[in-house]
Amino acid sequence: MIDIKKTFKEQAFAKSSVDDVLISPRIELAIIHPKKTEENRRIYKTFYDNLSLYLSKLPNNQVKKQILNLYNKKIIYLGLMRNPSLKSNIAFESVLIENSNFYGVMLNTSALDIDIITGETDEIDDCVYAAYYSVLRAGILSNKLKIKNDKQLHKLLSTYLYLMILKFLGKNTLYSKRQKQLIHMCCIYIYYVYFFNQNHSYSINVIKRDFLDNIDIDVYKEFQDLMKENKGYDTIKDLPKLLFDLKLSFEDPRKVYVKMFQILGTNGFYSFIGPFDHFAAAMILSKYPTSLFSKAAIAVMKIHDSSEMILNKYIDKLKFKKMSL
């Protein structure tokens, strides 16, 4: 088995606070050449035969549609860590994309328990969902500007962030309508600052522009005043502290942070606090029967379904390009 000559720089929507965990290991992945040797051809044939069988049993949904397309184009590649001693179950896939051209997806054989001698795996279901996670990311990364301006998508995903934060704060905590609206605005604010590198003023004003259909104007003005003296919160990690400092939560921010990890699991946690493409893809994957992400990451199924429909429109716009081997 050898690496192909063509290499791809692992991409993300923007820098995040966990690039060392999410991005760095993916850079170390190298593709197993699908045709270079008889052994390699046999590995891929076995893997693709198992993939075909599993896809035939799936209902007609977005996962089947998108992965069947990759299967037919033969652009699902198997990957190995360049350094055998380096292992990362979080880096279970990598998007093969360059200059907005989509060359396919690479699956980490180690993370997904794919035997590199036989091509067999007992985790073919997770392989399918890992590939879907990757193609969701590809749709986002290839349409950055359009994604950035997609107001409906941002309404859905910022609301998802808000609902998950309420879950992390605990079911037994009761909030007034005003408090919930203030927490929601904190989530919208962090959503734009962190995922899209927007400045303080923009992230305050976008709430008035796009979200006042669900937020009272007097509560918005209160939020404006509160945030005049509260700047410097710019990651998802900072959200529990922002709520604590605004006296919207009395839970120790560090404990809330631990709850995030406990509820979401390893993959879900790092995707949740990672760059936008990972955040959005993980949210979609949580609705499916895969061990990659915890079902506890489900908020309101309507939000998941509506977000998936929007993101699949971007996937359908991908510019596929065949890799020269």
C-alpha positions in Angstrom: 0.0 0.0 0.0 1.3 3.4 -0.9 0.1 7.0 -0.7 -1.0 8.7 -3.8 1.1 11.6 -4.9 -1.7 14.2 -4.8 -2.1 15.7 -1.4 -4.9 17.9 0.0 -4.6 20.5 2.7 -7.3 19.8 5.3 -9.7 22.7 5.5 -12.2 24.2 7.9 -14.6 27.0 7.7 -12.5 29.2 9.9 -9.9 28.8 12.7 -11.3 27.4 15.9 -10.2 26.9 19.5 -9.7 23.1 19.0 -7.8 23.0 15.7 -5.1 20.9 17.3 -7.7 18.2 18.0 -9.9 18.4 14.9 -7.6 19.6 12.1 -4.0 18.6 12.9 -4.7 14.8 12.9 -6.5 15.1 9.6 -3.5 16.6 8.0 -1.6 13.4 8.8 -4.0 11.2 6.9 -2.8 9.8 3.6 -4.8 7.9 1.0 -4.3 4.3 0.3 -3.9 4.1 -3.5 -7.0 2.2 -4.8 -5.3 0.7 -7.9 -1.6 0.7 -7.4 -1.3 -3.0 -6.4 -3.4 -6.1 -6.6 -3.6 -6.1 -2.8 -5.0 -2.5 -2.8 -7.5 -3.4 -5.5 -8.7 -6.3 -3.4 -9.0 -4.1 -0.3 -11.1 -1.6 -2.1 -13.3 -4.2 -3.8 -14.2 -5.8 -0.5 -14.9 -2.4 1.1 -17.0 -1.3 -1.8 -19.0 -4.6 -1.9 -19.8 -4.2 1.8 -20.7 -0.6 1.2 -23.1 -1.5 -1.7 -24.8 -4.1 0.5 -25.4 -1.6 3.3 -26.6 1.1 1.0 -29.1 -1.3 -0.6 -30.7 -1.7 2.8 -31.0 2.0 3.6 -34.3 3.8 3.2 -34.4 6.5 0.5 -33.1 9.5 2.4 -30.4 12.2 2.0 -27.7 9.9 3.4 -28.4 7.2 0.7 -28.7 9.8 -2.0 -25.4 11.5 -1.3 -23.3 8.4 -0.5 -24.7 6.4 -3.4 -23.4 9.3 -5.6 -19.9 9.0 -4.1 -20.1 5.2 -4.4 -21.0 5.4 -8.1 -18.2 7.9 -8.8 -15.8 5.7 -6.8 -14.5 8.6 -4.8 -14.7 7.2 -1.2 -11.0 6.6 -0.4 -9.4 4.8 2.5 -6.7 6.5 4.5 -3.9 5.8 6.9 -2.0 8.0 9.4 1.4 8.8 7.9 2.8 8.2 11.3 1.7 4.7 12.5 2.1 5.7 16.1 -0.4 8.6 15.7 -4.0 7.6 16.4 -7.1 9.8 16.4 -10.7 8.4 16.5 -11.9 12.0 16.2 -10.3 12.5 12.8 -12.5 9.7 11.3 -12.7 11.4 7.9 -11.1 14.1 5.7 -12.6 16.2 2.9 -10.7 16.1 -0.4 -11.3 19.5 -1.7 -9.1 22.0 -3.5 -10.0 25.4 -5.2 -13.7 24.6 -4.6 -13.3 21.3 -6.6 -14.5 18.3 -4.7 -12.4 15.1 -5.3 -14.1 12.9 -2.7 -13.8 11.8 0.9 -11.2 9.9 2.8 -12.1 7.6 5.7 -9.6 6.9 8.5 -9.2 3.1 8.5 -8.0 3.1 12.1 -10.8 5.2 13.5 -13.5 3.2 11.7 -12.0 -0.2 12.2 -11.4 -1.0 8.6 -8.9 -3.8 8.2 -6.2 -2.6 5.9 -5.3 -6.1 4.9 -8.7 -7.3 3.9 -10.9 -4.2 3.6 -13.4 -5.7 5.9 -15.1 -3.8 8.7 -17.8 -4.4 11.3 -18.5 -0.7 11.3 -19.8 -0.2 7.7 -22.7 1.8 9.0 -20.4 4.3 10.7 -18.3 4.4 7.5 -21.4 5.5 5.6 -22.3 8.2 8.1 -18.6 9.3 8.3 -18.7 9.8 4.6 -22.0 11.8 4.9 -20.4 13.9 7.6 -17.5 14.6 5.1 -19.8 15.5 2.2 -21.8 17.8 4.4 -18.6 19.6 5.3 -17.7 19.7 1.6 -21.0 21.4 0.7 -20.3 24.0 3.4 -16.6 24.6 2.5 -17.3 24.9 -1.2 -20.0 27.6 -0.7 -18.6 29.7 2.1 -19.9 33.1 0.9 -23.4 31.8 0.3 -23.4 29.9 3.6 -22.3 33.1 5.4 -25.3 35.0 4.0 -27.9 32.2 4.5 -30.1 33.8 7.1 -32.5 30.9 7.4 -29.7 28.4 8.1 -28.3 30.7 10.7 -31.7 31.1 12.4 -32.0 27.3 12.6 -28.4 26.6 13.8 -28.2 29.5 16.3 -31.5 28.3 17.8 -30.0 24.8 18.0 -27.1 26.2 19.9 -29.5 27.9 22.3 -31.5 24.8 22.9 -28.4 22.7 23.5 -27.1 25.3 26.0 -30.4 25.1 27.9 -29.9 21.3 28.0 -26.4 21.8 29.4 -27.7 24.2 32.1 -30.0 21.5 33.3 -33.7 20.5 33.0 -34.5 21.7 36.6 -33.6 25.3 35.9 -36.7 27.4 35.3 -36.3 30.6 33.3 -38.7 33.5 32.6 -39.5 34.5 29.0 -37.1 37.5 29.4 -34.3 35.3 30.7 -34.8 32.8 27.8 -34.7 35.6 25.3 -31.5 37.0 26.8 -29.9 33.5 26.8 -31.0 33.1 23.2 -29.4 36.4 22.2 -26.1 35.4 24.0 -26.1 32.3 21.8 -26.8 34.2 18.6 -24.0 36.7 19.6 -21.4 33.9 20.2 -22.6 32.1 17.1 -21.7 35.0 14.8 -18.5 36.0 16.6 -17.1 32.5 16.8 -18.2 30.8 13.7 -18.1 33.7 11.3 -15.5 36.0 12.8 -17.9 38.9 13.0 -17.1 41.8 15.3 -19.0 42.8 18.4 -21.2 45.5 16.8 -22.2 43.3 13.9 -23.1 40.4 16.2 -25.3 42.7 18.3 -27.0 44.4 15.3 -27.7 41.2 13.4 -30.1 40.2 16.2 -32.2 43.3 15.6 -32.0 42.7 11.8 -32.9 39.1 11.7 -34.3 37.8 15.0 -36.8 40.2 16.5 -39.7 38.1 15.3 -39.0 35.9 18.3 -37.5 38.5 20.7 -39.1 41.5 22.3 -37.6 44.8 21.4 -37.4 46.0 25.0 -35.4 42.8 25.9 -33.2 43.4 22.9 -32.4 46.9 24.2 -31.6 45.5 27.6 -29.2 43.0 25.9 -27.6 45.9 24.0 -26.9 47.7 27.3 -25.6 44.6 29.0 -23.2 43.8 26.3 -21.7 47.3 26.3 -19.6 46.3 29.3 -19.3 42.7 28.4 -16.9 42.1 25.5 -14.2 39.5 24.9 -16.4 36.5 24.8 -15.6 34.9 21.4 -15.8 31.1 21.5 -18.4 28.5 22.4 -16.2 27.8 25.4 -16.9 31.3 26.6 -20.7 31.0 26.4 -21.2 29.5 29.9 -19.1 32.2 31.4 -21.0 34.9 29.5 -24.2 33.6 30.9 -22.7 33.4 34.4 -21.4 37.0 34.2 -24.7 38.3 33.1 -26.4 36.5 36.0 -28.4 34.4 33.6 -26.9 31.2 35.0 -25.6 30.5 38.5 -23.9 27.2 37.4 -20.1 27.2 37.6 -19.0 27.7 33.9 -16.4 24.9 34.3 -19.1 22.5 35.4 -21.3 23.4 32.4 -18.3 22.8 30.2 -17.9 19.3 31.7 -21.6 18.6 31.2 -21.1 19.5 27.5 -18.5 16.7 27.2 -20.5 14.2 29.2 -23.7 14.8 27.2 -22.2 15.1 23.7 -19.3 12.5 24.0 -15.9 13.0 22.5 -16.7 13.5 18.8 -19.8 15.5 19.5 -18.1 17.8 22.0 -15.1 18.7 19.7 -17.4 19.2 16.7 -19.8 21.4 18.8 -17.0 23.7 19.9 -15.1 23.4 16.6 -15.4 25.3 13.3 -18.8 25.8 11.6 -18.5 23.0 9.1 -17.9 20.4 11.9 -20.6 22.0 14.1 -23.3 21.9 11.4 -22.3 18.4 10.1 -22.4 16.9 13.6 -25.8 18.4 14.3 -27.2 16.6 11.2 -25.4 13.3 12.0 -26.9 13.2 15.5 -30.4 12.4 14.1 -29.1 9.2 12.5 -28.4 5.7 13.9 -24.6 6.0 14.2 -22.3 5.6 17.2 -20.2 8.5 15.9 -22.4 11.0 17.7 -24.6 11.0 20.8 -28.4 11.0 20.4 -28.3 13.5 23.3 -27.2 16.1 20.7 -30.8 16.1 19.3 -32.7 19.3 20.1 -35.9 19.6 18.1 -36.1 17.3 15.1 -37.7 19.9 12.9 -34.5 22.1 13.2 -32.3 19.1 12.3 -34.5 18.2 9.3 -34.8 21.8 8.0 -31.1 22.4 8.4 -30.3 19.2 6.5 -32.6 20.2 3.6 -30.7 23.5 3.3 -27.3 22.0 3.5 -28.1 19.3 0.9 -28.9 22.0 -1.6 -25.2 23.2 -1.2 -24.0 19.6 -1.6 -25.9 19.4 -4.8 -23.9 22.4 -6.1 -20.5 20.7 -5.5 -18.1 20.7 -8.4 -16.9 17.1 -8.7 -13.5 16.5 -10.2 -11.9 13.2 -10.9 -8.5 12.6 -9.2 -5.7 11.7 -11.5 -4.1 8.5 -10.2 
